Structure formats: C-alpha cells, structure tokens
C-alpha cells in the first residue's frame, strides 16, 4: 500500500538547524520542495527566531535561480556547488556560492565527507516519477551522486507527471522515503546547440576515427551533437556516458547504437543523468534499453577501461604546447568545473584500443587562437598533459599520446588557425620547443 503524499512544506519537519541538503543536478531538482525550505527560512528570519542557522545545499549544475544562491538568507542557508551553471556562475563571482573542485566520479564521496561535519544526517531532496504498482519511485533523469545515498540517508521526493520512469540503479521504494509530495512543474528543456561548418568539420575528423563496435562517451554542445549526427553510417556502437542527450535518441532509433559488443551492461545504453528536450524525456520513459547508474560507477576510470575501443569525446577551451587542456576557466575566471572530462580521458587511456578526443575550434569568436604557447594566468588544467590523447580542431587531429614536447608543439601548431601559425612558431622557438 502506497501512503498518501505529503505537502512540500512537510519537508521542513525533517530539517535540523544545520542540515546538509543533497540535491540532484539539473532536472533532478525538486523545485516545490526547495521553495518550501526557502519559505521556512524566510519565516524564521521574519519571526526573529533561530530554528535554521546553517543549512547547506550541495548540488551540481543548478538550473533554477534561487534566493539562497544570492545569499538572501545570509549564513542560514547557502549553496555549495560542484559544477557551475549559467545560473550559479554569476553568484560564484559575487561570492555568494561556494565551489568545490571535483572529478564527477568522486562527488558522492566528497559530499559524504562534507556532510559528515554536521551532527545531523544529510537529507536528500529529489524529483521523481510516480511510484509504480510495486511501490518503487524512479529518480527519472538522474542517478548521479544522489542514487548512492539510497539506504544511507533519508529521502524526501517530489513527484511530477513529467518525470520519465527510468531503469538502472535509481529506484527507491516507498518504504525507504521519509516523505513525498506532488507538483505539476515541467522539466526544463535544453535544446541541442546548432552545429556550424566548423563543428561539422571537427565532427567528420572524429567520426572517421571511431571504429564499428566502439563504446562512446560525448559531452554536451554543438561539436558533440555534430559528432553524434556523423555516426549514422556506423554499426554496433555502445553508449557509456555521464550525459544522455537527444543525439543518443537518433542513434538508438536508427539501430546504430545497440550495445551488442559492450563488455559491461551489454545491449544497454548507460548514463548517469539526462538533459535535453521533451523528446528525450519521452524516449527514456519506461525504456528498458537505457539504464541510469550512479556516477561513481559510470565515471570510474577503472570501469570505463573494461570496455574495448572506448571513445571519449570532450570539449575544451584552450590547449597549450605541451597538451594541457583548460576546460573550466576562461581568462583565469571559473566558468564551470572539472565534471567528468578527466574521468573519461583516463578511462579511455586504459581501454584496449581506447581513444580520447579533446575538441575545440581553432579560434575564439574574436579571432584569438585557442592553441596557445602557455595557458593564461589563472587558467586551470582539466585534462593534464600526461593523459591527453588526440586534440582536434577544424584543421586536423594532433596525436599527442607518446609524443615528445617538440612533436606535440609542432602537431598542435599544424592544427591551429593558419593566421596564427607563424606567431605560434616564433613563440615555440623562443621557448626552445622547436
């Protein structure tokens, strides 16, 4: 028997003064539940009481702007981010949001460590699908770090009819939740970025190097979308990726992706979260060919390495002559965070036949070269020189694995924009790299 649902405001009864609140990333966020918590903190302040003194919300990639992100409640309720989004980026720069640098595969462990500082157990608040006839909720488009808390922390769920019921390792039984409520909020749609001729040129260079039967991981953005669109002539591809996006739908519906040559989770497309359009959400609903697993499994390089011919594809913002890839800062200012890029780059490196592609336009929108002698002051390295494999621009592929510094420098200059090659060559000679 499934108990009658609570109201969103009933979550407040589960909070102590300094509860650490765990929230899934992106559309896993339970908006009505967090609205209720914010209202309770605001009422506490208005009444001049101190029921809540140090609530902390731990989350990656938030999609909804909130009062606590702007520090409207002072130290009573603050946000700790593990990956900045367009919403949290300005708040981080304003100093009202904290950022923990982290590999995505290790975020659960890091949240566990940070929440252990409180005397009260962490509370997970998450969006979910309606319970099925057996009493199981699905965390829908999320498994990420939150699914690892099942059985280890209390859950309060917000059920919405728009959340697809998905399979894998993201189910929780009604007997395991501290409460649940309903809301009618829609999921945020993220439309695929439109590819231009540069994106398609890069995609062609990557796609021709992906063998039939490979298992692939791609990120989000115009270049990854173009690469997936370029794979329509491939056969028997598998998917093992942190992000499931709309491009996966086309490849699965056409039969290009079937997973029959995978060693793990054979015939299943595996991810840890999904973000895209309603078409993607509809495709995921009750689709047994797709599984969502905890990120500490999906992004573990030791797991990734077990797949033969694993192909990792991720975008970066700048690459220096020795192959260091800065993917999370622009001009020394934080833009996002590490995410899973290094997880998959390392996993692909250890895979038998694996390849790790780092993709980028040769220049910025203002015409500056993204291939640089040295990274800008303040830029941080996401994929290190010892892990980087293949760097791809619209002008070619620089194979850096096993290469000397001089070989790396020459190969990277060769794929830089022609307008910058002479300047880059002069800089390399001054550095004794050529």
Beta strands, then each sheet from edge to edge (+ up, - down):
strand 1: 20-23
strand 2: 55-59
strand 3: 77-81
strand 4: 97-99
strand 5: 123-128
strand 6: 136-138
strand 7: 154-160
strand 8: 167-168
strand 9: 171-173
strand 10: 179-183
strand 11: 215-218
strand 12: 238-239
strand 13: 243-244
strand 14: 269-271
strand 15: 273-274
strand 16: 290-292
strand 17: 310-315
strand 18: 318-320
strand 19: 325-326
strand 20: 329-330
strand 21: 333-334
strand 22: 355-359
strand 23: 371-372
strand 24: 390-393
strand 25: 396-399
sheet 1: 4+ 3+ 2+ 1+ 5+ 7+ 10+
sheet 2: 6+ 9-
sheet 3: 8+ 16+ 14+
sheet 4: 12+ 11+ 17+ 22+ 24+ 25-
sheet 5: 13+ 15+
sheet 6: 19+ 18- 23-
sheet 7: 20+ 21-
end
